[in-house]
Amino acid sequence: MSEITSLVPIGTAESPQEVMTRGQATAAACRQIVLQCSMKLQGKKYIKAEGWQALAAACGYSPRISEVQVLENEDIRAVCELVRLSDGEVVARAEGYVGVDETTWSRRPRYARRAMAQTRATSRACRSALAWIVPLLDAGLETTPAEEIPHEPHPQIEAKPPGAATPDELRHMFAHAEGRGFPMQNLKALLGEHFGVRSSQEMTSEQVKQAVKMISDLGGIN
């Protein structure tokens, strides 16, 4: 992400003390919403686009996407301008990219990548004008927009149903069948016929106990 222009000076000159007073007032007004719109990534806390937009609104600015472009290599580039509402002046402009080399975004449809490029451009434009207020708001917040920090979603781990057989119970069932000369293909047919399962992984502990007893009975051992 690269910023294209810097801040346009505000018309009326302010003393350093007045600038800091204004920043502290903005930080106080936005603290709650900005903290709510932040997330922890790689052990640090970053502000999401919604938080940056809240800061911009409190300062009388509004982000405006001026360009979205699909590049030759299929990267997507967006440009956002931060406009001062009082006079329409552009106070900052920044780019946002989504690259085909990003593991997460390379698999997403183009509309989603275009949207993320615009989101990144928006956050970056707001950051270029308002990053100085963030330390006044919370010293623990990073000024890099959250959307620019690489992070992979946690894989979904399928939980076993209540009462599911444990690996030890399944191993005991297989060892029991093997010890009684019960062929594996017969065991699979037995489980499907009596318990309606396609795999032993679908069995409950109670079903395993029943299967062990059935194997003993079929093997002639009580």
trRosetta pair geometry for C-beta under 8 A, 3 or more apart (Angstrom, degrees):
i j d omega theta_ij theta_ji phi_ij phi_ji
1 94 6.7 28 175 170 101 110
1 95 6.0 -177 -152 89 61 75
1 96 5.7 -3 -115 -109 106 52
1 97 6.4 -153 -78 15 62 89
1 120 6.1 -134 -91 159 128 112
1 121 7.6 -173 -137 -92 108 51
1 124 4.8 -148 174 -96 136 150
1 145 8.0 18 25 36 174 119
1 148 6.0 -72 -5 -107 135 132
2 94 7.2 -170 101 -155 35 76
2 95 5.3 13 56 43 71 117
3 6 7.3 70 140 -80 127 56
3 92 7.1 -48 -154 -171 112 99
3 93 7.3 122 -168 86 68 54
3 94 4.6 -40 -112 -105 65 93
3 95 7.6 -155 -86 18 21 75
3 124 6.6 -155 -79 160 80 106
3 125 7.8 137 -122 -100 88 49
3 128 4.6 129 -118 -103 137 141
4 79 7.1 9 -10 -140 146 111
4 93 4.5 -47 62 102 110 104
4 94 6.3 -174 7 -98 81 31
4 95 6.3 92 -40 -28 104 93
5 8 7.9 11 145 -49 124 83
5 90 7.3 61 74 128 149 112
5 92 6.3 -174 86 -146 87 41
5 93 4.4 52 28 34 104 102
6 92 7.0 -34 -174 -112 22 80
6 128 7.2 -136 -127 167 49 115
7 91 5.3 0 -144 176 69 88
7 92 5.8 -21 -86 -69 59 93
7 128 7.4 -176 -52 134 80 89
7 129 5.5 116 -91 -118 103 81
8 84 7.7 -105 65 -13 119 129
8 89 5.5 -120 84 156 153 121
8 90 6.7 104 -16 90 134 54
8 91 4.8 -110 32 -119 92 58
8 92 7.9 -136 -2 -47 77 52
10 13 7.9 150 85 -90 87 28
10 14 6.9 18 73 -8 131 110
11 87 7.7 86 -34 -11 130 158
14 18 4.1 -126 -173 90 101 124
14 19 5.1 128 111 -57 126 80
14 22 7.3 -25 -170 -7 162 138
15 18 4.7 96 52 5 76 102
15 19 7.2 -138 94 -6 40 85
16 19 5.6 -53 -148 34 34 113
16 20 6.4 29 157 -15 67 106
17 20 6.0 -57 -149 39 30 108
17 21 6.3 32 153 -21 64 107
18 21 5.6 -52 -145 35 32 113
18 22 6.3 33 155 -19 64 105
19 22 5.8 -57 -152 36 29 111
19 23 6.4 28 151 -18 64 108
20 23 5.5 -53 -145 38 34 113
20 24 6.2 35 156 -20 67 104
20 136 7.9 170 -158 -94 75 141
21 24 5.9 -53 -146 36 29 110
21 25 6.5 30 154 -19 63 106
22 25 5.8 -56 -151 35 30 112
22 26 6.5 30 152 -18 64 106
23 26 5.7 -55 -149 37 33 111
23 27 6.2 34 154 -20 66 106
23 132 6.7 -69 -126 115 144 97
23 133 4.8 -153 -156 -108 96 85
23 136 5.3 128 139 8 104 165
24 27 5.6 -51 -145 36 32 113
24 28 6.3 33 155 -20 64 106
24 136 5.5 -123 -96 -174 60 136
25 28 5.8 -54 -148 36 30 111
25 29 6.4 26 155 -17 64 109
26 29 5.8 -59 -147 38 30 109
26 30 6.0 1 164 2 67 117
26 55 6.8 70 162 -150 117 75
26 58 5.0 130 -145 125 90 126
26 59 5.9 17 -120 -70 143 86
26 133 5.6 -50 93 -144 124 143
26 136 8.0 72 71 90 86 135
27 30 6.4 -73 -138 50 24 93
27 31 6.0 50 161 -65 65 91
27 133 5.4 -168 -68 178 94 94
27 136 4.1 -131 -50 112 161 102
27 137 4.0 -145 -148 -78 100 71
28 31 6.0 -22 -141 -17 25 116
29 58 5.5 155 94 -141 127 135
30 33 5.7 -72 -162 53 64 101
30 34 5.0 58 145 -26 96 113
30 51 7.9 110 167 -164 113 75
30 54 5.3 143 -144 132 112 108
30 55 5.4 96 177 -90 170 64
30 58 5.1 -101 -57 -26 119 158
30 137 6.7 -47 85 -116 97 129
31 34 6.1 -67 -144 39 21 106
31 35 6.2 17 164 -16 63 112
31 137 5.4 179 -103 -156 77 87
31 138 7.0 119 -143 -42 93 99
32 35 6.1 -62 -150 37 25 107
32 36 6.4 22 155 -17 63 110
33 36 5.5 -55 -147 39 33 113
33 37 6.1 15 157 -4 67 112
33 50 7.9 -111 164 137 98 97
33 51 6.8 167 127 -117 77 70
33 54 4.7 -161 112 -151 129 164
34 37 5.9 -67 -143 50 30 98
34 38 6.5 40 152 -38 64 107
34 47 6.0 -28 -170 -125 93 118
34 51 4.2 89 -138 -155 65 107
34 54 5.9 -149 -70 76 76 131
34 55 6.4 52 -89 -54 124 98
34 137 5.9 -18 77 177 152 150
34 138 7.7 -170 103 6 118 118
34 141 7.6 -5 142 -106 116 161
35 38 5.7 -51 -149 17 33 119
35 51 7.9 122 -17 -118 19 130
35 137 8.0 -164 -51 157 88 110
35 138 6.5 98 -85 -34 102 153
36 51 7.7 168 68 -85 62 102
37 47 6.5 42 108 -160 90 74
37 48 4.9 -115 167 53 84 101
37 49 8.0 -96 171 66 124 39
37 50 4.1 -131 -140 86 140 102
37 51 3.4 -180 92 -54 118 90
37 54 6.7 150 24 0 150 132
38 45 5.3 43 154 174 127 98
38 46 6.2 173 -158 87 86 32
38 47 5.0 -47 -99 -98 92 51
38 48 6.4 -169 -100 -3 31 81
38 51 5.8 35 -60 -49 75 161
38 141 6.4 -91 -124 -120 153 108
38 146 7.0 169 -148 -57 56 132
39 45 7.2 176 91 -147 23 65
39 46 6.1 -24 63 61 71 82
39 48 6.1 58 -3 -48 105 108
39 146 5.4 80 45 -138 103 146
40 43 7.2 -5 180 -134 99 10
40 44 7.0 169 -150 85 67 24
40 45 5.3 -36 -94 -92 70 70
40 46 7.8 137 -108 15 22 74
41 44 6.5 -30 69 64 64 73
41 45 8.0 122 21 -109 66 24
41 46 5.7 -22 27 12 113 122
41 146 6.5 136 -5 -146 136 86
41 149 4.7 118 109 119 152 145
41 151 5.1 -99 -141 -64 118 140
42 149 6.7 -137 11 -178 119 125
42 151 7.3 -134 -32 -86 90 103
44 142 5.2 53 153 -34 124 130
45 138 7.9 -47 96 115 139 132
45 140 5.7 43 37 134 130 95
45 141 5.5 -73 100 -109 105 56
45 142 6.4 163 79 4 51 86
46 141 7.4 114 -112 -163 24 75
46 142 5.0 -32 -94 60 73 112
46 144 6.2 -49 -127 85 116 78
46 145 6.7 82 174 167 112 22
46 146 3.7 143 113 -86 115 76
46 149 5.7 -169 -23 -10 168 141
47 51 4.0 -117 -167 87 100 138
47 52 5.7 119 128 -51 121 81
47 123 7.7 165 103 -149 90 111
47 134 7.1 -121 -22 -118 141 122
47 141 6.1 41 -44 -170 99 123
47 142 7.7 -151 0 73 78 66
47 143 7.8 -3 19 -130 116 34
47 145 6.5 -65 79 -124 79 56
47 146 6.1 -145 81 -24 27 99
48 51 5.4 101 56 7 63 101
48 52 7.5 -127 107 -1 35 90
48 123 7.5 -91 175 -100 35 130
48 145 7.5 72 -135 -170 25 81
48 146 4.6 -38 -84 39 61 138
48 147 6.9 88 -141 -41 66 87
49 52 5.6 -57 -150 39 37 110
49 53 6.2 36 154 -20 70 106
49 119 4.9 -90 -60 -167 156 91
49 120 8.0 -91 -79 -73 117 28
49 122 5.4 54 -149 91 116 117
49 123 4.6 -94 -100 -66 76 100
49 126 8.0 125 -149 24 62 140
49 145 6.9 42 -74 -161 64 123
49 146 7.7 -105 -24 49 60 98
49 147 6.2 27 -44 -27 100 131
50 53 5.7 -55 -148 37 31 112
50 54 6.5 37 151 -24 63 102
51 54 5.6 -49 -150 29 34 114
51 55 6.8 35 152 -17 64 101
52 55 5.7 -52 -154 34 36 112
52 56 6.4 37 148 -20 66 105
52 122 7.0 142 92 131 128 83
52 123 4.8 133 20 -132 161 65
52 126 3.7 124 166 92 109 146
52 127 6.1 -51 -128 -52 132 74
52 130 7.1 149 -152 66 78 132
52 145 6.4 -24 -43 -109 145 106
53 56 5.4 -51 -147 36 36 115
53 57 6.3 39 154 -22 67 103
53 63 6.5 -80 -109 4 92 122
53 122 6.9 -4 -70 159 101 120
53 126 6.4 -106 -72 -78 43 157
54 57 5.8 -51 -146 34 31 111
54 58 6.5 32 154 -20 63 106
55 58 5.9 -57 -151 35 30 111
55 59 6.6 15 155 -8 64 111
55 126 6.3 115 72 176 108 118
55 130 4.8 134 136 157 130 156
55 133 6.2 161 -155 77 125 141
56 59 6.0 -70 -153 44 31 103
56 61 4.1 -87 -171 81 87 105
56 62 6.7 132 139 -88 119 25
56 63 6.3 32 136 -35 173 88
56 82 6.4 -124 -135 -145 128 113
56 126 4.7 -87 -54 -123 119 109
56 129 7.4 75 -107 74 89 128
56 130 6.5 -123 -75 -27 65 150
57 60 7.7 54 -175 -65 31 17
57 61 7.1 -98 -70 62 26 61
57 62 7.1 52 -94 -87 69 70
59 129 7.7 -174 96 130 157 120
59 130 6.5 -156 -8 -97 154 120
60 84 6.2 31 120 -155 99 73
60 85 5.2 -123 178 36 77 103
60 86 5.9 13 168 -28 135 100
61 82 5.1 8 180 176 129 99
61 83 6.5 147 -159 74 71 41
61 84 5.8 -43 -101 -95 75 51
61 85 6.8 -163 -105 -16 20 87
61 91 6.4 -84 -114 39 124 133
61 126 7.4 154 103 -116 134 80
61 129 6.7 120 -79 100 173 158
61 130 8.0 -144 36 -49 147 122
62 82 7.5 157 76 -157 29 57
62 83 5.2 -27 64 63 81 96
62 85 5.6 76 -7 -67 110 101
63 80 5.2 -7 -168 -179 106 121
63 81 7.3 146 -157 79 55 41
63 82 5.6 -32 -98 -100 64 67
63 83 7.6 149 -109 14 13 80
63 122 4.6 73 166 -140 163 90
63 125 5.7 126 -122 79 104 133
63 126 6.3 -57 -67 -54 120 98
64 80 6.8 145 72 -161 37 69
64 81 4.9 -25 66 65 94 91
64 82 7.7 163 19 -92 76 20
64 83 5.3 32 -3 -14 123 121
65 68 6.6 14 169 -46 124 98
65 78 6.1 -40 -145 -176 109 113
65 79 7.2 118 -160 80 61 52
65 80 5.4 -41 -97 -100 57 76
65 81 8.0 161 -101 19 10 73
65 118 5.2 -18 -102 -141 139 110
65 121 6.7 91 -114 89 86 135
65 122 7.3 -49 -69 -67 89 95
66 79 5.1 -50 64 98 94 104
66 80 7.0 148 9 -118 82 21
66 81 5.1 53 -29 -11 125 110
66 93 7.6 -27 22 -137 139 111
67 77 7.6 -10 119 115 103 89
67 78 6.6 167 93 -154 62 47
67 79 4.1 27 48 33 102 112
68 76 7.0 -3 -173 -177 87 100
68 77 7.4 164 -154 90 42 51
68 78 4.8 -7 -105 -105 75 87
68 79 7.8 -143 -65 21 42 67
68 114 5.8 53 -174 -158 137 102
68 117 6.7 117 -136 95 94 127
68 118 6.4 -32 -92 -70 117 102
69 76 7.2 162 84 -157 46 56
69 77 4.8 -15 62 64 97 96
69 78 7.5 174 20 -79 67 41
70 74 6.6 -16 -174 -136 98 42
70 75 7.7 156 -159 83 52 40
70 76 5.6 -28 -103 -103 63 77
70 110 7.5 -8 -99 -156 132 122
70 114 7.9 -50 -70 -87 93 101
71 74 6.9 -54 72 24 73 11
71 75 4.5 -3 42 62 125 87
71 76 7.1 -154 5 -83 85 25
71 77 6.0 69 -42 -9 108 109
73 100 6.3 -128 141 16 91 131
74 100 4.9 62 88 -61 107 132
75 97 5.9 -8 176 -165 115 105
75 98 6.8 172 -161 84 67 49
75 99 4.8 -16 -115 -114 105 61
75 100 5.9 -101 -70 -10 65 84
76 97 6.9 149 80 -155 53 54
76 98 4.8 3 53 51 102 96
76 110 7.6 139 -68 -159 138 78
76 113 5.1 134 10 136 144 103
76 114 5.5 -123 -169 -92 153 56
76 116 8.0 99 77 68 130 85
76 117 4.4 -117 114 -45 105 152
77 95 6.1 -23 -165 -164 96 111
77 96 7.4 149 -157 78 48 46
77 97 5.5 -16 -100 -100 68 79
77 117 6.4 -162 -134 -168 8 136
78 95 7.0 144 78 -158 46 59
78 96 4.8 -16 62 60 97 96
78 97 7.8 -175 22 -76 70 34
78 114 7.4 110 -64 -166 121 62
78 117 4.0 134 -7 132 113 98
78 118 4.4 -133 -168 -82 168 55
78 120 7.2 125 54 62 115 87
78 121 4.2 -118 102 -18 99 144
79 93 6.5 9 -178 -178 100 99
79 94 7.3 174 -149 90 61 31
79 95 5.5 -31 -97 -99 71 67
79 96 7.8 -179 -80 18 26 73
79 121 5.9 -166 -131 -152 11 143
80 93 7.1 177 90 -150 46 56
80 94 5.8 -13 58 61 90 78
80 96 6.8 33 -6 -7 110 112
80 118 7.0 110 -67 -160 110 63
80 121 3.7 144 -11 136 106 100
80 122 4.8 176 -115 -80 166 48
80 124 7.1 133 47 62 120 87
80 125 4.2 -118 100 -18 108 141
81 90 4.7 -53 -172 -133 118 116
81 92 7.4 160 -158 88 50 49
81 93 4.9 -17 -105 -102 71 88
81 125 6.6 180 -136 -142 8 149
82 90 6.8 107 67 -160 51 65
82 91 5.3 -61 99 63 100 88
82 92 4.2 16 36 55 122 91
82 93 7.2 -145 14 -69 75 42
82 94 8.0 32 -20 5 103 97
82 125 4.5 171 -40 154 101 110
82 126 6.2 143 -97 -81 131 51
82 128 7.5 -168 1 63 140 101
82 129 5.5 -125 96 -11 163 144
83 88 6.1 -24 -171 -152 113 44
83 89 7.1 149 -156 77 63 34
83 90 5.8 -41 -97 -96 66 58
83 91 7.2 138 -126 8 15 84
84 87 5.8 8 100 46 111 80
84 88 7.0 -33 73 29 72 9
84 89 4.6 1 39 58 116 87
84 90 7.7 -150 5 -77 81 11
84 91 5.2 85 -41 -34 101 118
85 88 7.6 27 -145 -67 23 46
90 93 6.1 20 168 -54 125 102
91 129 5.6 63 119 -109 113 138
92 125 5.1 148 110 -168 106 75
92 126 7.8 153 78 -79 141 18
92 128 4.5 162 -164 89 138 115
92 129 4.3 -130 -21 -50 145 106
93 125 6.3 -20 -137 -119 20 108
94 121 5.8 170 98 -159 83 66
94 124 3.8 -146 135 115 146 105
94 125 4.1 -158 25 -72 107 65
94 127 7.6 24 -37 52 171 90
94 128 5.4 169 -59 -16 127 137
95 121 5.9 -54 -170 -112 23 98
95 124 7.0 -37 66 89 36 153
96 116 7.8 -144 147 134 124 58
96 117 4.9 149 108 -176 98 55
96 118 6.6 156 66 -95 138 8
96 119 7.0 -170 166 72 164 44
96 120 3.1 147 -154 92 123 93
96 121 3.1 -114 0 -48 112 67
96 122 7.2 -20 -30 7 149 54
96 123 7.4 90 -94 42 131 86
96 124 5.7 175 -74 10 90 129
96 147 7.9 5 -149 109 127 132
97 117 6.1 -8 -139 -128 16 97
97 120 6.9 -73 36 94 37 149
98 102 6.5 -82 -169 25 70 145
98 105 5.0 -123 -172 161 110 156
98 113 4.5 -166 104 -166 149 87
98 114 7.8 -114 31 -66 137 22
98 116 5.0 83 -76 89 136 112
98 117 4.6 -100 -5 -65 100 89
98 120 7.2 159 -56 6 81 140
99 102 5.1 116 69 -18 79 96
99 105 7.4 98 61 77 46 128
99 106 7.9 -26 114 -70 58 93
100 106 5.1 78 -164 -112 55 102
101 106 7.0 84 -49 -63 4 129
102 105 4.2 24 92 37 124 104
102 106 5.7 166 71 -30 61 87
102 150 7.3 -155 -141 -113 96 101
103 106 6.4 -52 -138 23 16 111
103 107 7.8 2 163 -8 49 106
103 152 6.8 -23 93 -91 128 109
104 107 7.0 -85 -180 34 29 100
104 108 7.2 20 143 -26 67 113
104 150 7.8 166 4 -153 119 78
104 151 7.9 16 -37 82 152 45
104 152 6.1 -169 -69 -109 111 66
104 153 7.5 112 -121 -5 122 87
105 108 5.2 -52 -151 23 50 119
105 112 7.6 -158 -143 114 81 101
105 113 5.5 106 -180 -107 108 95
105 116 6.4 -117 -118 63 131 160
108 112 4.2 -93 161 84 122 132
108 113 5.6 148 89 -52 109 86
108 116 7.9 72 86 -6 156 136
109 112 5.2 92 63 8 74 103
109 113 7.3 -146 101 -3 38 91
110 113 5.6 -59 -148 40 37 110
110 114 6.1 40 154 -22 71 104
111 114 5.7 -51 -148 35 32 113
111 115 6.4 34 152 -20 63 105
112 115 5.7 -52 -149 35 32 113
112 116 6.5 30 153 -17 64 105
113 116 5.8 -52 -145 37 33 109
113 117 6.4 39 153 -23 64 103
114 117 5.8 -53 -150 32 31 113
114 118 6.6 28 153 -15 63 105
115 118 5.8 -58 -154 37 32 110
115 119 6.3 34 150 -21 67 106
116 119 5.3 -50 -144 36 37 114
116 120 6.2 38 156 -19 67 103
116 147 6.7 179 -164 -168 86 122
117 120 5.9 -54 -149 37 29 110
117 121 6.4 30 152 -19 63 106
118 121 5.6 -53 -146 36 33 112
118 122 6.3 37 153 -23 65 104
119 122 5.6 -53 -150 33 31 113
119 123 6.5 28 155 -15 65 105
119 147 5.4 -176 120 -113 109 166
120 123 5.8 -53 -146 38 32 109
120 124 6.1 29 156 -18 66 111
120 145 6.7 153 -140 94 62 144
120 147 4.8 -142 -89 113 77 129
120 148 6.1 106 -138 -70 108 82
121 124 5.7 -59 -145 40 29 110
121 125 6.2 30 157 -21 66 106
122 125 6.0 -55 -147 33 27 108
122 126 6.5 21 157 -12 62 108
123 126 6.0 -62 -151 41 29 108
123 127 6.0 30 153 -22 66 111
123 145 3.4 89 147 -126 135 152
123 146 7.5 -123 -140 36 158 66
123 147 5.6 159 9 28 155 120
123 148 7.4 -149 95 -23 137 100
124 127 5.5 -52 -142 37 31 114
124 128 6.4 37 157 -27 64 101
124 145 6.1 -91 -63 -5 61 139
124 148 7.6 87 -71 -54 101 131
125 128 5.9 -49 -150 26 29 112
125 129 7.1 11 156 -3 60 106
126 129 6.4 -72 -159 44 32 99
126 130 5.6 -29 168 28 71 122
127 130 6.5 -85 -123 58 22 79
127 131 5.0 45 -176 -64 72 99
127 143 6.1 124 -155 171 110 87
127 144 7.7 41 -144 -126 157 24
127 145 5.7 -113 -44 -48 140 98
128 131 7.0 8 -99 -14 13 110
130 133 5.1 -34 -177 20 81 116
130 134 7.4 98 133 -36 79 85
131 134 5.7 -36 -165 4 49 119
131 143 4.3 59 -149 -159 107 133
132 135 7.4 -48 -173 25 41 100
132 136 7.9 34 139 -7 62 109
133 136 5.4 -63 -166 41 52 115
133 137 6.1 53 141 -28 79 107
134 137 5.4 -58 -149 33 36 114
134 138 7.3 -51 178 50 68 68
134 141 5.2 -121 -179 95 107 122
134 143 5.1 175 42 -92 159 89
135 138 7.9 -104 -144 73 25 30
135 139 5.8 36 -152 -106 73 62
135 141 7.8 -150 -83 60 40 93
137 141 6.5 -12 87 24 107 145
138 141 4.6 83 81 -15 101 108
144 148 5.6 -106 171 70 99 125
144 149 6.6 104 118 -58 120 97
145 148 5.0 89 72 0 85 105
145 149 8.0 -154 101 -14 51 85
146 149 5.9 -56 -160 21 44 112
160 164 3.7 -93 161 30 122 163
161 164 5.2 121 60 -55 66 104
161 204 7.6 -64 89 -88 110 94
163 204 4.4 6 131 -148 103 114
163 205 5.9 -115 -177 19 72 95
163 206 6.8 -15 179 -1 121 101
164 203 7.5 104 -155 90 64 45
164 204 6.0 -86 -107 -112 30 57
164 205 7.3 75 116 -31 19 79
165 169 4.5 -125 -169 86 94 129
165 170 5.4 107 130 -54 126 89
165 200 7.4 -67 68 164 145 82
165 203 4.7 10 -5 97 133 92
165 204 5.9 132 -40 169 80 14
165 205 5.0 147 -99 -77 63 51
165 207 7.0 -87 -50 61 120 93
165 208 4.6 105 -113 -33 134 134
166 169 4.7 99 54 4 76 102
166 170 7.2 -144 94 -3 42 86
166 205 7.0 26 -2 -90 79 104
167 170 5.7 -58 -149 38 34 110
167 171 6.2 34 155 -20 68 106
168 171 5.7 -53 -146 36 32 111
168 172 6.4 36 153 -22 64 104
169 172 5.7 -52 -150 33 32 114
169 173 6.7 34 150 -21 63 103
169 205 5.8 -96 -133 -124 172 78
169 208 4.8 83 155 116 113 167
170 173 5.6 -51 -152 31 35 113
170 174 6.6 32 153 -15 66 104
170 200 5.3 112 -140 146 118 126
170 201 7.7 6 -97 -85 156 49
170 203 7.3 136 -93 58 98 124
170 208 6.6 -103 -82 -114 53 136
171 174 5.8 -55 -149 38 34 109
171 175 6.2 32 154 -17 67 108
172 175 5.8 -56 -144 40 30 110
172 176 6.1 36 154 -25 64 107
172 208 7.6 80 72 165 102 124
172 212 7.2 -14 124 -92 99 135
173 176 5.6 -54 -148 33 28 114
173 177 6.5 26 154 -17 63 104
173 200 7.2 -178 81 -149 141 133
173 208 5.2 -108 -60 -158 134 95
173 211 5.7 28 -143 97 127 122
173 212 5.6 -111 -113 -71 77 90
173 215 7.6 143 -163 -9 75 149
174 177 5.8 -54 -150 36 32 109
174 178 6.3 29 154 -17 66 108
174 187 7.7 97 -114 160 63 169
174 200 7.9 -6 -59 -117 102 172
175 178 5.7 -55 -144 39 32 111
175 179 6.1 34 156 -23 65 108
176 179 5.9 -56 -147 35 26 111
176 180 6.7 4 159 -1 61 111
176 212 5.2 19 99 -134 171 92
176 215 5.7 111 125 89 108 148
176 216 7.5 -53 174 -57 118 86
177 180 6.3 -75 -153 47 28 97
177 182 3.9 -90 -164 69 81 119
177 184 7.3 106 123 -90 138 55
177 187 5.0 12 -143 -84 160 137
177 215 5.2 -100 -93 -140 75 147
178 181 7.7 39 -176 -71 32 24
178 182 7.2 -82 -59 48 23 77
180 215 6.1 140 53 156 146 100
180 216 7.1 -154 -77 -101 162 48
180 219 3.9 -38 176 -118 132 162
180 221 6.4 -126 -117 15 126 132
181 219 7.1 131 53 -128 83 114
182 186 6.0 -119 178 81 78 123
182 187 5.8 90 133 -63 110 100
182 215 5.3 -70 -43 -150 167 104
182 218 7.0 81 -109 91 120 121
182 219 6.2 -81 -61 -70 105 114
183 186 4.4 89 68 6 90 106
183 187 7.0 -155 98 -9 47 85
184 187 5.4 -51 -147 33 36 114
184 188 6.4 39 154 -21 67 101
185 188 5.7 -48 -149 33 34 112
185 189 6.5 34 152 -16 64 104
186 189 5.7 -54 -149 38 33 110
186 190 6.2 39 150 -24 66 106
187 190 5.5 -53 -148 34 32 116
187 191 6.4 31 155 -19 65 104
187 211 7.9 69 -158 -177 91 120
187 215 7.3 10 -109 -96 97 117
188 191 5.9 -54 -148 35 30 108
188 192 6.4 25 156 -14 64 108
189 192 5.9 -59 -147 40 31 109
189 193 6.0 25 159 -18 67 113
190 193 6.0 -61 -143 39 25 106
190 194 6.0 -7 172 7 64 117
190 211 7.0 118 123 -140 118 96
190 214 6.6 165 -179 120 131 137
190 215 7.7 113 123 -76 169 79
190 218 7.9 -97 -106 -24 143 162
191 194 6.8 -70 -133 50 20 90
191 195 5.4 -39 -170 40 61 116
191 197 5.4 -55 154 62 102 103
191 200 6.4 -74 -138 -86 167 71
191 203 7.0 -74 -153 -72 120 124
191 211 6.4 9 -93 -112 85 135
192 195 7.3 -62 -98 58 10 73
192 196 6.8 45 -165 -116 47 20
192 197 6.4 -113 -95 65 51 51
192 198 6.8 48 -104 -99 101 40
194 210 7.7 -151 139 126 132 122
194 211 7.6 155 81 -94 135 81
194 214 7.0 -146 -1 -91 177 170
195 203 6.4 19 149 -110 158 93
195 207 5.0 76 -123 -153 141 130
195 210 7.8 143 -74 80 115 128
195 211 7.3 -40 -30 -67 137 109
197 200 7.1 95 122 -92 138 25
197 202 4.1 180 -146 79 113 119
197 203 5.6 -64 -46 -66 173 75
197 207 7.5 99 -21 154 138 159
198 202 6.5 70 43 1 68 146
199 202 5.4 104 66 -5 76 98
200 203 5.5 -34 -166 2 54 122
203 207 4.4 -131 -162 85 95 128
203 208 5.5 108 137 -56 132 83
203 211 7.4 -31 -146 -15 151 141
204 207 4.7 99 52 5 75 102
204 208 7.2 -135 96 -6 42 85
205 208 5.7 -53 -153 32 34 113
205 209 6.7 36 150 -20 65 103
206 209 5.7 -51 -154 33 35 113
206 210 6.6 34 150 -17 65 104
207 210 5.6 -54 -149 38 35 112
207 211 6.2 38 152 -23 67 105
208 211 5.5 -52 -146 35 32 113
208 212 6.5 36 154 -22 64 102
209 212 5.8 -51 -151 31 30 112
209 213 6.7 28 152 -15 62 104
210 213 5.8 -57 -154 37 34 110
210 214 6.3 34 150 -21 67 107
211 214 5.5 -54 -146 36 33 113
211 215 6.3 37 154 -23 66 103
212 215 5.8 -51 -149 32 30 112
212 216 6.6 31 151 -18 62 105
213 216 5.7 -55 -153 36 33 113
213 217 6.3 32 151 -19 67 106
214 217 5.6 -54 -146 37 33 111
214 218 6.1 28 157 -15 67 108
215 218 6.0 -56 -142 41 27 107
215 219 6.0 21 157 -13 62 114
216 219 5.8 -65 -145 44 26 107
216 221 4.8 -88 -162 82 80 86
216 222 6.6 114 145 -105 113 23
217 220 7.8 48 176 -64 29 21
217 221 7.9 -99 -69 60 21 50
217 222 7.1 49 -97 -94 64 68
